[in-house]
């Protein structure tokens, strides 16, 4: 038990590292909010007073979030706005905002506010560097990024759990989706079609269970990342999932070693890697 608590303190509660992954995640999530909801909250879409007020909150908060102005406050503001959209408006008539893809995005933005997302790639960072003779460190506690990674693992695990029944594992649910989106009411007469869908269904569930845990293991990320990216690319191409795929891509930043990512950015930029551990 003591070892478990020590691991929790080191790897979660007091975990520290470069803030570049958090800063990049903040930027990507702001852009994803624009992609998912930008048009939906524009005044020409719905000019009711509450929707106009929602649009003002949305555009101001996400713009500040994108450029990193009072980063944690603006990200929390944007996250609160997204949660109101997903759980408030979404549960009161705007069904498209209550989808699990939108709730994932809303919760991710809210959790991003728990990270030091303004320490890198932000107006806040530019001001801090300008005001100091010595550039301030890009290092801070990152338990918020661990929380986001746990959130992604929960998504994978319970998605797989919900599919762990014969109706899905047999390929019947996937066949129903194919008929709905591609084949219509005609029965598929391709040889081995049903058997292939059963294999694909079992592989999908197995992979989702595996990603829920193996994304945390650095030495396995050389294959879990490409496989996870390929899975979501296939989902994006074959199913109407809107921003879900790119949201998951962005959230994979939570699993990266932040100091290694920092050094990699320095190397590809032609700079000597910074001693972020000091």
Phi, psi and omega per residue, in radians:
X1 nan -0.692 3.121
X2 -1.106 -0.711 3.112
X3 -1.115 -0.680 3.130
X4 -1.119 -0.725 3.133
X5 -1.182 -0.695 3.100
X6 -1.088 -0.735 3.089
X7 -1.079 -0.727 -3.137
X8 -1.107 -0.708 3.123
X9 -1.126 -0.797 -3.064
X10 -1.285 -0.723 -2.991
X11 -1.703 -0.178 -3.119
X12 -2.288 -1.179 -2.974
X13 -1.100 -0.808 -3.110
X14 -1.986 0.430 -3.128
X15 -1.191 2.297 -3.129
X16 -2.263 2.773 3.075
X17 3.073 -3.025 3.116
X18 -1.098 2.532 -3.101
X19 -1.651 0.141 -3.093
X20 -1.179 -0.620 3.087
X21 -1.112 -0.712 3.129
X22 -1.164 -0.710 3.121
X23 -1.124 -0.748 3.116
X24 -1.146 -0.690 3.119
X25 -1.087 -0.705 3.105
X26 -1.002 -0.801 -3.132
X27 -1.110 -0.812 -3.106
X28 -1.118 -0.708 -3.127
X29 -1.183 -0.640 3.085
X30 -1.092 -0.764 3.112
X31 -1.137 -0.641 3.105
X32 -1.157 -0.634 3.071
X33 -1.092 -0.722 3.095
X34 -1.107 -0.762 -3.122
X35 -1.104 -0.670 -3.062
X36 -1.444 -0.715 -2.991
X37 -2.115 -0.113 -3.013
X38 -0.939 -0.876 -3.138
X39 -1.230 -0.611 -3.061
X40 -1.134 -0.450 -3.118
X41 -1.846 0.130 3.086
X42 -1.205 2.595 -3.071
X43 -1.070 -0.488 -3.138
X44 -1.302 -0.206 -3.132
X45 -1.451 -0.774 -3.131
X46 -2.739 1.975 -3.001
X47 -1.711 0.373 3.060
X48 -1.191 2.668 -3.086
X49 -0.973 -0.745 -3.104
X50 -1.196 -0.611 3.109
X51 -1.284 -0.588 3.059
X52 -1.133 -0.755 3.108
X53 -1.117 -0.712 3.090
X54 -1.067 -0.751 3.140
X55 -1.099 -0.714 3.104
X56 -1.069 -0.816 3.117
X57 -1.068 -0.738 -3.110
X58 -1.098 -0.920 -3.034
X59 -1.187 -0.698 -3.140
X60 -1.177 -0.855 -3.061
X61 -1.143 -0.744 -3.105
X62 -1.251 -0.557 3.080
X63 -1.160 -0.797 3.084
X64 -1.087 -0.698 3.115
X65 -1.095 -0.788 -3.104
X66 -1.039 -0.800 -3.091
X67 -1.535 -0.078 3.061
X68 1.293 0.719 3.081
X69 -1.671 2.063 -2.994
X70 0.819 1.059 -2.840
X71 -0.960 -0.861 -3.057
X72 -1.222 -0.647 3.103
X73 -1.151 -0.845 -3.100
X74 -1.162 -0.610 3.092
X75 -1.185 -0.701 3.073
X76 -1.117 -0.682 3.098
X77 -1.106 -0.824 3.115
X78 -1.100 -0.708 3.112
X79 -1.118 -0.713 3.092
X80 -1.104 -0.715 3.095
X81 -1.081 -0.759 3.134
X82 -1.119 -0.674 3.126
X83 -1.163 -0.668 3.066
X84 -1.095 -0.693 3.129
X85 -1.151 -0.785 -3.054
X86 -1.293 -0.775 -3.025
X87 -1.783 -0.355 3.095
X88 -1.585 -1.252 3.119
X89 -1.118 -0.640 -3.111
X90 -1.088 -0.587 3.132
X91 -1.611 0.102 -3.118
X92 -2.313 0.820 2.973
X93 1.977 -0.479 -3.137
X94 -1.608 1.409 -2.973
X95 -1.077 -0.587 -3.109
X96 -1.100 -0.418 -3.140
X97 -1.510 -0.165 -3.135
X98 -1.688 0.085 -3.133
X99 -1.175 2.668 -3.119
X100 -1.155 -0.388 3.076
X101 -1.174 -0.705 -3.127
X102 -1.307 -0.627 3.108
X103 -1.182 -0.611 3.054
X104 -1.047 -0.800 -3.134
X105 -1.131 -0.769 -3.127
X106 -1.085 -0.806 3.140
X107 -1.149 -0.624 -3.138
X108 -1.148 -0.722 3.110
X109 -1.128 -0.756 3.130
X110 -1.067 -0.726 3.140
X111 -1.250 -0.486 3.098
X112 -1.072 -0.503 3.106
X113 -1.172 -0.278 3.099
X114 -1.510 -0.011 3.133
X115 -1.815 2.821 3.054
X116 -1.376 1.038 -2.954
X117 -1.287 -0.125 3.124
X118 -1.763 -0.006 -3.117
X119 -1.316 -0.274 -3.131
X120 -2.438 2.625 3.051
X121 0.920 0.894 -3.063
X122 -2.635 2.826 3.003
X123 -1.104 -0.638 3.089
X124 -1.015 -0.749 3.122
X125 -1.137 -0.757 3.129
X126 -1.036 -0.756 3.111
X127 -1.106 -0.758 -3.121
X128 -1.097 -0.727 3.115
X129 -1.168 -0.689 -3.113
X130 -1.149 -0.592 -3.053
X131 -1.504 -0.134 -3.042
X132 -2.115 2.482 3.064
X133 -1.226 -0.576 3.115
X134 -1.914 2.147 -3.129
X135 -0.963 2.248 3.125
X136 -1.124 2.674 -3.089
X137 -1.166 2.561 3.001
X138 -1.736 0.962 -3.089
X139 -2.406 2.358 -3.084
X140 -2.863 2.925 3.051
X141 -1.068 2.413 -3.043
X142 -2.151 0.507 3.135
X143 -1.091 -0.470 3.097
X144 -1.125 -0.628 3.079
X145 -1.192 -0.625 3.056
X146 -1.087 -0.682 3.124
X147 -1.110 -0.716 3.110
X148 -1.118 -0.737 3.088
X149 -1.060 -0.714 3.093
X150 -1.104 -0.669 3.113
X151 -1.054 -0.774 3.127
X152 -1.123 -0.734 3.121
X153 -1.092 -0.656 3.091
X154 -1.108 -0.717 3.102
X155 -1.032 -0.841 3.137
X156 -1.084 -0.819 -3.041
X157 -1.111 -0.863 -3.065
X158 -1.314 -0.447 2.993
X159 -1.107 -0.767 3.098
X160 -1.156 -0.715 -3.124
X161 -1.062 -0.755 -3.142
X162 -1.142 -0.375 3.128
X163 -1.653 -0.043 -3.073
X164 -1.486 1.257 3.019
X165 -2.670 2.785 -2.961
X166 -1.107 -0.562 -3.137
X167 -1.029 -0.558 3.079
X168 -1.581 -0.817 -3.071
X169 -1.090 -0.458 3.121
X170 -1.319 -0.210 -3.107
X171 1.631 -0.050 -3.057
X172 -1.170 -0.725 3.129
X173 -1.134 -0.717 3.132
X174 -1.172 -0.635 3.092
X175 -1.135 -0.659 3.103
X176 -1.106 -0.706 3.109
X177 -1.118 -0.709 3.112
X178 -1.084 -0.735 3.130
X179 -1.154 -0.690 -3.119
X180 -1.149 -0.744 -3.011
X181 -1.621 -0.507 -2.980
X182 -2.210 -0.780 -2.898
X183 -1.673 -0.313 -3.080
X184 1.253 -2.603 -3.068
X185 -1.511 -0.145 -3.137
X186 -1.282 2.379 3.136
X187 -1.273 2.339 -3.137
X188 -1.196 2.208 -3.112
X189 -1.892 0.309 3.127
X190 -1.242 2.345 3.109
X191 -1.078 2.264 3.091
X192 1.293 0.225 -3.086
X193 -1.071 -0.860 -3.130
X194 -1.112 -0.721 -3.135
X195 -1.145 -0.694 3.125
X196 -1.116 -0.708 3.128
X197 -1.163 -0.589 3.090
X198 -1.137 -0.766 3.108
X199 -1.080 -0.787 -3.141
X200 -1.098 -0.698 -3.140
X201 -1.110 -0.802 -3.141
X202 -1.135 -0.727 3.124
X203 -1.115 -0.672 3.139
X204 -1.099 -0.830 -3.138
X205 -1.120 -0.758 3.128
X206 -1.059 -0.747 -3.123
X207 -1.153 -0.716 3.139
X208 -1.142 -0.704 3.047
X209 -1.063 -0.755 -3.101
X210 -1.139 -0.765 -3.115
X211 -1.122 -0.541 3.136
X212 -1.012 -0.490 -3.090
X213 -1.978 -0.718 -2.978
X214 -1.326 -0.320 3.067
X215 -1.099 -0.346 3.140
X216 -1.387 -0.248 -3.029
X217 -1.654 1.883 -3.043
X218 -0.968 -0.699 -3.053
X219 -1.264 -0.215 3.094
X220 -1.777 -0.048 -3.074
X221 -1.196 -0.333 3.114
X222 -1.097 -0.414 3.074
X223 -1.977 -0.505 -3.135
X224 -1.194 -0.638 3.123
X225 -1.144 -0.937 3.124
X226 -1.043 -0.687 -3.130
X227 -1.166 -0.744 3.097
X228 -1.099 -0.727 3.109
X229 -1.116 -0.719 3.132
X230 -1.127 -0.719 3.116
X231 -1.013 -0.816 -3.095
X232 -1.289 -0.494 3.052
X233 -1.132 -0.745 3.113
X234 -1.118 -0.742 3.111
X235 -1.061 -0.735 -3.112
X236 -1.135 -0.704 -3.094
X237 -1.265 -0.601 -2.996
X238 -1.733 -0.332 -3.062
X239 -2.280 2.657 3.125
X240 -1.412 1.469 -3.048
X241 -1.920 0.105 3.072
X242 0.933 -2.154 -3.033
X243 -1.545 0.055 -3.034
X244 -1.009 -0.801 -3.079
X245 -1.067 -0.862 -3.100
X246 -1.211 -0.557 3.053
X247 -1.064 -0.782 3.115
X248 -1.136 -0.689 3.063
X249 -0.983 -0.829 -3.113
X250 -1.103 -0.694 -3.072
X251 -1.241 -0.285 3.065
X252 -1.100 -0.320 3.074
X253 -1.013 -0.466 -3.117
X254 -1.165 -0.355 -3.110
X255 -1.618 -0.266 -3.092
X256 -1.244 2.580 2.977
X257 -1.178 2.023 -3.011
X258 -1.134 -0.595 -3.126
X259 -1.288 -0.658 3.062
X260 -1.145 -0.670 3.092
X261 -1.120 -0.724 3.102
X262 -1.018 -0.845 -3.139
X263 -1.136 -0.650 3.120
X264 -1.108 -0.733 3.088
X265 -1.071 -0.717 3.107
X266 -1.102 -0.746 -3.098
X267 -1.139 -0.800 -3.106
X268 -1.273 -0.269 3.079
X269 -1.572 -0.068 3.121
X270 1.467 0.319 3.124
X271 -1.894 2.763 3.027
X272 -1.228 2.378 3.095
X273 -0.973 2.342 -3.129
X274 -1.395 2.653 3.107
X275 -1.483 1.331 -3.047
X276 -1.283 -0.253 -3.134
X277 -1.411 -0.227 -3.091
X278 -1.488 nan nan
